[in-house]
Amino acid sequence: FRVRSVPLSTDMSDEEFAKNYLKELYAMQEDNTPSFGRKVSEMSLKLSEMQEFFGLKVTGTLDAETLEMMKQPRCGVPDVAA
Amino acid sequence: YRADSSSNKWPTNKLTYRIENYTPDMSVAEVDDSIQRALQVWARVTPLKFTRIYSGIADIMISFAVGDHGDGSPFDGPNGFLAHAFGPADGLGGDTHFDDDETFTFKSSNGYNLFLVAAHEFGHALGLDHSTDPGALMNARYTYRDVDSFVLPRDDVRKIQALYGSNPEIPDKPEPTPPPTPNACDPRLVLDAVTGLRGETYFFKNKFFWRSHPQMPQTEQFLIKSFWPELPGDIDAALEDPSADLVYIFKGQKVWALNGYDVVNRKSLSSFRLPATVKKINAAVYDESTGKMLFFVGKSYYSFDTNNKKMDKGYPKQVEERFPGMTGKVTAAFQNNGFTYLFSGPRVFEFNESTLMRVLGNKHFLQC
């Protein structure tokens, strides 16, 4: 049954899956490593945006609940205008 | 040019559509019917009119495709993305594509119901974005809903009418009222049922439930059918039997036994030895200290012994006998950390055994 939002020991496939999801639906740019001194990676920002959009706990991390939500069948139209 | 919603709208209320090809999952007639009914969902509440054409370029070109189909938004195989549509514009605008790696269905809740997916996508084709309202048709996630009784939710009606206005033709019979998504902040909110479930607490109202975890301040709201497609809305009661890792959902004479996501058994009220005169219960709670299930009917309650599967003698009794101060009808009930919470309308009575400790509101449990 769905576990709670706990940080995932994500294997690459989950991480890759999440990155693709965020690129497709949240207009995450390719390079999301922290740059120019930015403390928070773009992936963390986009994760927070997605968690907020779906009413999940906003952690900015790829926790089990967020990954579960990403894997739910859905519409392919982005959640944020590109 | 990517599948994308846009806040545009069509400059005209008269739109054409064309079905370019078909999925092998359904008959041609079933696809035609699903598409036509999905467009009617929006036509019914706006001045929009849809006319089908069979050749040439329509405003809304409808097709089934797999993988990369040349529009810059490739599909991803089974599950995941089910379909997409383009917002109002010339050319690709309005076009709607369905991922034919999915299994589309006409009526059943297996596979993905084409009518529901199409109605959602046509919302985009008309200019709507995704909604954060978990009950909205335009919520991004696919959730099965009963197709025959489908009524466009209020959030969607409000948004499409903001673009195109309402339907000027007064229908000969009044439209069913668009169902609002229950609001945790509504001071008059009367919950249908409450139960624990593996350490969390679920609060049911209409077709929805809120899910609350003891270590997390916020609650999330979901459609019941997004977890359990078989369950109805507007349930009467719910209780968890932690020793059996089961949750029982009650509606009328019917009882569903859940183990996590799975409906593992279907019973009737009589299997809990309630008298035949009891046609429905209003609330139910499992008392961990005694292993008894308490069933509330109006201002009375029954006690069912789960160990020997018998109704305890001398019941029904008045609720107030066991819970002094609980004078109203119990509408929901659950136990948590040794306390028993009895909901009566929007108020919640907290008991420690038979001692009334506090009178609370829903907001004590539901983040507002």
Interface residues (C-beta under 8 A of the other chain):
Chain A: F1 R4 S5 E24 L25 F53 F54 G55 L56 K57 M69 K71 Q72 P73 R74 C75 G76 V77 P78 D79 A81 A82
Chain B: R2 A3 D4 S5 S6 S7 S73 F75 D76 N79 G80 F81 L82 A83 H84 A85 D99 E102 Y112 V117 H120 E121 H124 D129 H130 T132 P134 A140 R141 Y142 R198 E200 H213 Q215 M216 Q218 E220 Q221 G260 Y261
